[in-house]
Amino acid sequence: MISIQAKDVKILPLTIDGVFKMYFEEPSNLPQLRSFLLAHVEIDEDDLTEIQIINPGLPKMRIDDKGFTVDLMLKTMSGNDIHIEMQTGKEPHFKERVQLYNARAAGSQLKIGQKYHETKRTISLIVVDFNLFGDYNRYHEKIFMCRDNGEIFTEAQEINIVNLKRVEESQCKSQYLWGKLLKVETVEELEMIANESEEMKDAAEKLLAVSADERAQAYALSQWNHEFKMHNRKLYEQQQREKNLTEGHEKGHEKGLEQGLEQGLEQGLELKTIEIAKAMIADNLPLETISKYTGLAIDEIKALVTEL
């Protein structure tokens, strides 16, 4: 059993990039970061004795304003660069973006007067929650630059794809347990993972600690609001397109779409905000914190408290 009073904590899944980043960059969580890397990257364990995090701190609070950043950029004790990215949804040109990150990290290694053979490995570890390829997708795939005959051109740059859609018990035990932990959302699931080993028990305890952190909760709230807004936008646009096709009403479509979208988003987002505020009240967060991240007035939050 996990020792923290898990029933009082809402589990934040590691598929939220801000939660993912907070979890793995916490200095006390170095054993978990090392375990996660060893499960998915072929690297000398001694090289992970010390890991430098190049880009500490949470991503920008506005999810749609992330810019040219990565979730985690690491440097191992011997100087190998490891770029880790959590991606839950398909994006246009995602493969090109990953390749660019990898190439950029590789290019930044070479200093004036340094020999090419002195550069270290550049490793990308990309965790996705969708099928990236058109054919069969495995849980873990390693990609190199290759010749037509399949011969590897260089092993200095590699990309590892971890597909959370393909977590199966038949795979490597460490990969299976980490794959399950990355997507865990309930206390029951977390307890099952914690019971597997002392190592996974520690990993589960650390996830509970991050889930109880107000910064992680605020970031998760921001992402959920953004996803809810984008979902409503796509849904409303689809409904309007279908309506226009059926009724043949083209005139005034753009203006009506804009007005209707704003009204629908405001009403839907207001309901979602209230739901989130109630969840934060249930987690015993301060009223000022709830007001800060939901935009609700203190009196409005107090009214919600009386309803619970």
VENHU-V419349 format. One record per run of one state. SS is the DSSP state (a for helix, b for strand, c for the rest). FROM is the first residue (numbers start at 1). TO is the last residue. If there is no record, write none. Layout:
# VENHU-V419349
ss->SS from->FROM to->TO
ss->SS from->FROM to->TO
This chain:
# VENHU-V419349
ss->c from->1 to->5
ss->a from->6 to->8
ss->c from->9 to->16
ss->a from->17 to->25
ss->c from->26 to->26
ss->a from->27 to->40
ss->c from->41 to->44
ss->a from->45 to->48
ss->c from->49 to->50
ss->b from->51 to->53
ss->c from->54 to->62
ss->a from->63 to->65
ss->c from->66 to->71
ss->b from->72 to->76
ss->c from->77 to->80
ss->b from->81 to->87
ss->c from->88 to->93
ss->a from->94 to->109
ss->c from->110 to->115
ss->a from->116 to->118
ss->c from->119 to->121
ss->b from->122 to->128
ss->c from->129 to->139
ss->b from->140 to->146
ss->c from->147 to->151
ss->b from->152 to->163
ss->a from->164 to->166
ss->c from->167 to->172
ss->a from->173 to->183
ss->c from->184 to->186
ss->a from->187 to->194
ss->c from->195 to->197
ss->a from->198 to->211
ss->c from->212 to->213
ss->a from->214 to->247
ss->c from->248 to->252
ss->a from->253 to->282
ss->c from->283 to->286
ss->a from->287 to->294
ss->c from->295 to->297
ss->a from->298 to->307
ss->c from->308 to->308
